[in-house]
Amino acid sequence: MRELIEHTEGINRLMARYGVKFGIYKGGEFHEQLFPFDAIPRVITHEEFQQLEKGLIQRVDALNLFLNIYTEKKRSYMTA
């Protein structure tokens, strides 16, 4: 168990070093924080996963649409 905790701390140091962060607005102010990482996996039920899966698919689809628009605009600027 101790090795897992030490591994988690090392991963968190690397994520801080390489800027693996996300930002949230809270109280009208922007706050940046590291993505949470835990070396000990969380076990969830099939039903819980089904709920999470819907949201994850929605977010991946939205991100892909954004990236498609971004790359199309970038191409149009490069060819102009």
N, C-alpha and C positions, 0 to 999 in steps of 0.2 A: 504494500500500500504506500509506503514512504517513497519508493521509486516513482510511482505514478504521480504523486504530488510534486516531487522534484522535477519530473518531466514537464508537468503543467507549467511550473514557474519558468522553465527554460523556453518553452514555446511562447509564453506571454512576453518574455524579454525579446525574443526574435520578432514577434508581431509589433511590439513597440518600436523596435529598431527600424523595421521596414515600413512603418506607418500603416499597418492593417487596422484601420479605425473606421468608425461611422459617426455621423453627427446627428444630434437631435436638437430641436428647439424646445426649451423649457422656460417658462416664465418670460417669453420674449427674447431670450438669449440663446445663442448657439453654443452647444456643449459637444466636445469631441471625446470619444472614449474608445478603448480597445474592444474588438469583438470578443465576447466571452468565449473562453476555451476551457474545457474540462476533460482531462485524459480519461476520466471514468465515465463510460457511456451511460446514458439514461435509458432505461427500458420503459417503453410505452406500449399501450395496448393497440390492437389493430384498429379499433374504433377511433382512438386518439390520433393515430397516424392518418386515417382517412380524412379527418378534419384538417389536419396540418397540410396534407397533400394538396387539397384544393387551393389553399392560400399560397403554397409554394409554386404550384403550376401557374397561378395568376401572376405572381411576381416575376417568374422567369419569362413568361410571355410578354409582360410589360417591358422588362429589360431588353429582350430581344427586339421588340418593336422600336424602342429608343435607339438601340445600337444600329439597327437598319437605317433609321432616319439620319442618324449622325454620320454614318459612313457614306450614305448617298449625298448628303450635303458636302461632306469633305471631298468627295470625288468631283462634284460640280465646281467647287472652288479651285481644285487643282487643274481642271481642264479649261477653266475660263481664262 
